[in-house]
């Protein structure tokens, strides 16, 4: 949570920080919560009583699942993995992958 950034409802954005090897990356979840509720619920880990907090927890769980699906999909396809590629795929940016071919194979077409 970035408590220094506050919207009109006095809520701060929730971010996810991902680590891989020695690198890290931050991705905005698109979710907001007040600092008081964030602290009171121990970062949404304790029992949630407010419907909005329950929905936020579900949304963050779905966020985590989507990130894992992207990671494992990349891993099982045998692609080189980087946090930047993961973030780009998550937010919908196309990773620029070049098709390399030799002149001989290009002449076959």
Secondary structure, 3 states (H helix, E strand, C coil): CCCCCCCCCCCEEEEEEEEECCEEEEEEEEEEECHHHHHHCCCCCCCCCCHHHHHHHHHHHHHHHHHHHHHHHHHHCCCCCCHHHHHHHHHCCCCCCCCCCCHHHHHCC
